[in-house]
Amino acid sequence: MSGSSGSSGGSYSGNEDIACELLKFEAQIASPNAAVVATLVMGQELSVVISSSSGVQEIQVQTLDGAVVGGLLANRVQRLRECLLNGTKYKATVTLINLGQVRVYVEPI
């Protein structure tokens, strides 16, 4: 028996097929900037952008005035990157702030 039923932690099959305008998910902020996190409030809208540093493109979450909150930890980050590169714009709404940990809900604008 292969044991392929259930959802025991594998990759999300079909993830790459989600239309960019339908891509929505909750994620944790990776490497949060403590100084910026201290200024965040629940429900605050943030920008989701691609930043290029040292030739590497990475997704960043920023305040609307451009302060970097951190990156994103989620299974759908690769698809999000593709959608951002193809011109779809996203926002991240703060859903949890707990001792420096921040969770956001990412959705298209």
C-alpha positions in Angstrom: 0.0 0.0 0.0 1.3 3.4 -0.9 -0.4 5.4 1.9 -1.0 8.4 -0.4 -4.3 9.5 1.1 -4.5 12.1 3.8 -2.4 15.3 4.3 0.6 14.3 6.2 2.9 17.1 5.4 3.9 16.7 1.7 4.0 19.5 -0.8 0.7 21.0 -2.0 0.1 19.3 -5.3 -1.4 21.7 -7.8 -0.1 24.7 -5.9 1.5 26.0 -9.1 -1.9 25.9 -10.8 -3.6 28.4 -8.5 -4.5 31.5 -10.5 -2.6 34.6 -9.3 -5.8 36.5 -8.6 -7.1 33.6 -6.4 -3.8 33.1 -4.4 -4.6 33.8 -0.7 -2.9 32.3 2.3 -1.7 32.9 5.9 2.0 33.1 6.5 4.5 33.9 9.2 7.0 36.7 8.8 10.5 35.3 8.5 13.5 37.2 10.0 11.3 40.0 11.4 12.8 43.4 11.9 12.2 44.0 15.6 12.2 47.8 15.3 9.5 47.7 12.6 7.5 44.9 14.3 7.2 47.1 17.4 5.3 49.7 15.3 2.8 47.2 13.8 -0.9 47.0 14.8 -3.4 44.2 14.3 -5.2 44.7 11.0 -2.5 46.9 9.5 -2.1 46.5 5.7 1.5 45.9 4.4 3.0 45.7 1.0 4.3 42.5 -0.5 7.2 43.2 -2.9 10.1 41.5 -4.6 13.5 42.9 -3.6 16.8 42.2 -5.3 19.8 42.1 -3.0 23.1 40.7 -4.1 21.5 39.3 -7.2 19.0 37.3 -5.3 15.3 38.1 -5.6 13.4 37.6 -2.4 9.9 38.4 -1.3 9.7 41.1 1.4 6.8 42.4 3.5 7.0 46.2 4.0 5.0 48.9 5.7 3.3 51.2 3.3 6.1 53.8 3.8 8.7 51.2 2.8 10.1 49.9 6.1 11.0 46.2 5.8 9.1 44.0 8.2 10.7 40.7 7.0 10.3 37.9 4.5 7.5 35.3 4.2 7.5 31.7 5.5 4.8 29.8 3.6 4.4 26.8 1.2 3.1 29.1 -1.5 6.0 31.5 -1.6 7.3 30.2 -5.0 3.9 30.7 -6.6 3.6 34.1 -5.0 7.0 35.1 -6.5 5.9 34.0 -10.0 2.7 36.0 -9.6 4.5 39.1 -8.4 6.9 38.8 -11.4 3.9 38.6 -13.7 2.5 41.8 -12.3 -0.1 40.7 -9.8 0.0 43.0 -6.7 -0.5 41.6 -3.2 -1.1 43.0 0.3 -0.5 41.4 3.7 -2.8 42.1 6.6 -1.4 41.6 10.1 -3.4 38.9 11.9 -1.2 38.1 14.9 1.6 39.8 16.8 3.1 37.8 19.6 6.5 38.5 21.2 8.1 39.4 17.9 6.3 36.8 15.9 4.0 38.2 13.2 1.5 36.4 11.0 -0.2 37.9 8.0 -2.9 37.1 5.6 -1.7 37.5 2.0 -4.1 38.3 -0.8 -4.2 40.0 -4.2 -5.1 43.7 -4.4 
